[in-house]
Amino acid sequence: MCTVVVSIDPSAEIPLILVGVRDEFTDRPWLPPGPHWPGLVGGRDLLAGGTWLAVDPEARRVGALLNGRGVLAPERGRLSRGGLPLAVAAEGGVADLDPAPYDPFHLVMADPAGARLWHWDGIEMREEELPEGTHVIVNSGWERGEENERVAFFRPLFAKAGRPDAIDGPWQEWRELATGAGLPFDDSRAMIVRHELPEGRVFGSLSVSLLGLSAQGVRYDFTGDPRDPAAFRRVLPE
């Protein structure tokens, strides 16, 4: 996953909204979100067995993963980062995590009370709490300035988007933004991307997740057609 948007408004009926765009090689096999693990719902990576985003519906908690930048883990003993969203969704934190066997990552944990972010660059592990407002995390981390063109374009759009007042409320504006707001793949601001590489492989956006977390429960919409706002399907509530 290469973009996560987190919108926090403690006074709203849906205090936390999360958008996750997953970027990956198109030939990497995966399954769409489902109850692939006891008590957890998410898409499953069939290569390593983990996920990029996991939800604990009972706890109303989500864990989301982005690959980071930094020093890679030693080949011997390296662990897949796909287990991290499962752990944080199920356990509510990473208190006992030894990050050394993992390549660099950014790990988001969110629930109706707010969101936390862990960064591992292969040398140092840092933890941050996201304040009220709209935040964008990409592979370089939590971008708070205007240097990243994607963040500079999308953050104010998400910040201005009308917030649904119920789990079953209208989400169309969020769906349109989450699927790229109509920007073409080759736009430097694009959130939905596709790159054809010289060796013939294709790297691009494979799916989009849209979640609302509230006292009412979890709303989880998903699409494997990341440029079509009409292609979302409901995952939760069932």
N, C-alpha and C positions, 0 to 999 in steps of 0.2 A: 504494500500500500504506500502511495507516495504523497497523498494529501489527506489531512484530517482537519476538519473545521469543527470547532467547539464553541457553541453559543450558550452563555450562562446568564440567566436572569432569575434570581431567587424569588422575586415577587410574582413571576408568571405562573399560570396554570401548568405549563410544561417548562420547568426551570432549566432543563438542559436538553439541547438538541445537538446531535453529532452527525456529521457527514464524513464518510470515508470512501475515498477513491483508491482502488487497488490497481497498481501498475505492475505488470509481470510479463515474461515471455509468453506469447500466445500459445505455444505448444506445451506449456506446463499443465499437466492434468489436474483437475479440481472438481469438486462437487458443490452445488449451490447450498445456501444455508439450510440447515435442518438440525434435528437432535442427534448429532453424530457422537456426542459424549453424554454421559449421565448428567442431567440437570443443566446442560449448556447447549446453546444453539449458535451455529455459525457455519460459514463455508469451510469445506475441508480441502486442504492441499494433499493430493494423492501421492506426491513425490516424497514428502517428509512426514506427512501424517498430522500436521498441526493446522493452524489457521492464521488468518490476518486480522480477524475480528471475531470475538466471542461474547455472547450475552448470557447472563444468568437471569432468567425472567423472574424468578422468585425474589432475588435480592435487588432486582431492578438495577443491575450493574453491567457495564460493558468494558471490555479490554480491547484495545486496538494497537496494532504494531506497524511501525515504519522502519525500514532499514536506515541505519545511520552511516556516518562517515568516521573513519579513524583507523585504528590498528586492528587487523583481523586476528581472530583467535588462532592459537596453534592448531594445525591440522589434526594432530593426535588429540583426541578427546573433545573435539568441537561438537557442540550441540546445536540442533535446529532452533532458530528463534521462534518458530511457529508454536511452540509450547507456551510461550510467555503470555499471550492474550488469554489462553485457557486458565493459566494459573492466577492471573490478576482478576479475572472475572469471577472465579470460584472462591478465591481467598481474600479478595479485597485489598491486596497489597503485595509487596515483594520483600518483606522484612528479612526472610532467610535466604534470599537469592544470592548466589555467588555468580557474578556476571562473567567471570574470566573465561568460561568455555564458549561464550557467545561472541559472534561478530557484532560490531556496533549497531545500536538500535535506539529508537525512541518509542517508549511504551506509555500509552494513555490509559488511565482508569477513570471512568465517569459514572456517576449515579445522580439522583435528583438533588443531592446536597452540593455537588460541585465536581471538580476534576483535578487529578494530579498527573504529573508527567515525570517519567524517569528517562534520563539520557545516559547512555554508556558509549564511550568513544574508544574502548579498548584499553584505557588507562584509568579513567576516573568515572565513577557513578555519581550523578547528581539528581536530586529530586526537587521539583517545583510544584507549587500550587497555582492553578490558573485562577485569576480573579474574575469578577463579574465583567462581562463583555464578550466580544467575539474574537476568537483566536484561530490562527492557522498554523499547523505544524506540517513541515515538509521534510525531505531527506536531510536538509541542512539543520533542522531543528525547529524550535519555536521562533518564528520570524516576527519580530515586533516593529521593524522599521519598514522602509519603502524600497529597499534595495532589490528584493525579489519581485519581479514583475507580476508573477502569478498572484502572490499574496497582496500586492498593492492594488491589483484590479479586483480581486474577489472579496477581500475582507470587508470593504465598505458596502458591497452589494448584499452580502449575508447579514451584515449589521442592520441594514435597512429593511430586510425582508419582513413581511408581516408574520407575526408569531401565531401559530394555531392556538386556540383557546381550549382545546380538548384533544385527547388521543385520537378520536375519530374526526377531528376537524379538518379543514382544507389544507393541503400541503403542496398545492400546485406550484406556488412561487418557489418553494424550497426545491421541489423536484427539477424545475427548469434551471436553477442555479447549479444544483448538484450534478447535472448532466452537461455542464460546460457553458451554459448561457449562449450557445450558438457559435462560440469561437471555433475557427477551423483548427485542425491538428497542428498546422505549421505556424500558428500565432505564438509569439514568445510568451504570451500571458496564459496560454491554454492550460486548463486543468485536466481535460480529457485529451490524451496524447496517443500517437501511433508513430513508431519509428521503424522503417525497414532497414535492416542492417546489411552490410556488404556480403556476409556469408549466407544470406537468405532467410535468417530468422527475423521475427517481428517482435518488437517490444512495445507494449502499449497498455492503455487502460482496459481492464477486463470486466470490471463491475463497479457498481456504486451502491453503498449502504446509506440509508437515511433513518436515524433513530430519534425518538423522543422519549425522555425519561421523566416520569412524574409520579406523584402519589397514586395516580389512577392505574399505573402499570407502565409497560413498555410498548411503544409503537416501533416496529422494525419493518421497513420497506426495503426491497432489494431489486436490482436489475442487473442482468448480464448483458444488456444492450446500453452501454454507458452514454450514448449520445441521444437517447430517446426518452424524454420525460414521461411519455405515456406508457412505457414498458415496465414500470415498477410493479411488483407484486407484493402482497402482504405476507410477511413471515410471522410476525407477532402483533397483536394477539391472534391466535389461530381462529 
